[in-house]
Amino acid sequence: MAISSVSSDTSRGGRAATPLGAAVAAVRAGRKALEFVAHDTEDSYLANNERQLAIERLLIRFGEALKSIPNHTLTQIDANIAWAGPKGFRDIASHWYEEGLDHRLIWHALANDLPPMLDSLQRWIDNQQSDSAP
């Protein structure tokens, strides 16, 4: 499909219809980001522009998915996590047209902030799915 043929009439996924679907999408994007950098050091990550761009895109997806989960639900998932951070990153990264993002900060977030977020989301997903099982 050519870029010029994509329109609002073109069928293509989109936002999750439920908070559970959004959480699943967030975990999927976050885990893929961690998978991409699993064998990196900070230096190797900072030297790889293609990987940085891929991570930016995955973190945009992560933040966008979190935006589909109500704030009170995110607080219930884990009140100790600053959920506004990835949602704000999504906005900044999506609309950043100048010199680029600080990938040292992104590396820090990948190494320190993203894993506990994913763990909390996955626990919540597992609880939601077990509560709805027959």
N, C-alpha and C positions, 0 to 999 in steps of 0.2 A: 504494500500500500504506500503510495507516495504521500508525502506531507501535504501536498496541495489537495489531495482527495479526502483528507480528514475534515469532517465538519461535525456540527452538533447533531446531525442525523446519523452519523456513523456509530454503529453499536460497538462499545468498547468498555466493559467493566465500569468502574467508577467507585464512588464512596460506598462503604458497607451500609447495609440497611439497618443493622442493629449494633448496639455496643459490643456484643460478643463477636460479631463479624469484623468490626473495626479492630478489636483486640487481637484477633487472629491475624489480620492483615499487618498490624503493627509488629507482632512477634515475627511474622514471616520476613518482613523488611529488615528488622533489627538483627535477626539471626543471619540473614544473608550478608549484611554488612560485616558482622563479626567473622563470618566464614571467609570473606574476601581479605581480611587483614590477619587471619589466624597465624600466618607464618612471617608476618612483618615485624620489624622493630620500628621504633619511631622514625629512625633515619631512613630505613628502606621505604616506609610509607611516604615520608615527606619528599622522597626522590622520585616517586611514581605519580606523575600527573594524571594518568588514565585511571589509576586506582582511586585517587582523590575525587575525581569527577564521579566515578561510580558510587563512592561512599556518600557524596553530597546528594545524589539522586535517591539513594536508599534512605538516607536520613530525612529527606523531604517526604518520602512516602510514610516513614515512621511517624513524623510529626503530623502529617495530614490525617493519618488513621486515628491518632490520639485526639484530634479535633472532633472526631465523630463520637467520642465517648464523653458523656456529660461529666462536668467537673466533680459533681458529688460522687459519681461512680469511681472516678480516678482516686478521689480521697478515700473511698471505701477500699479500693484495691490496695493502696499503701499511702497512708497520710504523711509518711516521712520522705516521700519522693517529690521533687520539684517538677511536676508534670508540665508546668508552663514552659520550661526550658526547651524541650524538643518541639513544642508547638510554635514557640517564637523563632527557633532556628529555621523551621519550615518556611516561615514568612520571610525571614532575612535571606535565606539561601535561594528562594524562588524569585526574589526580586533584586538580587545583587548583581549589578551590571559593571561595577568598577574593577578594582584590582584583584578581587578574589577574596576568599574567606581565609581565616587564620587556621590552617590545618594542624598547627600545634595544639590549639584548643580542641579541635575535632578529635585528634588522636587521644587526648586526655579523656574526652567524653566517651570515646569508644572503649578505652581501657578501664575506666572507673565508673562511669554513670550508666552506660547502656546495659551491662550485664544484670545489675539488680533490678532495673526496670523490666527487662525481659523476664526475669525470674518471677517477679510479682505479677506481671500480666499472665504468664503461663499458669501460675497457681490459681488465679482467678478464673481463667478459661477452664481449667480442669474442674474446679468447683462448680462452675455454671453447667458444664456438660454432665457432671455426675448428678447434679440436682435435677436435671431434666430427663435423665435416663429412666426408662420404665421400670 
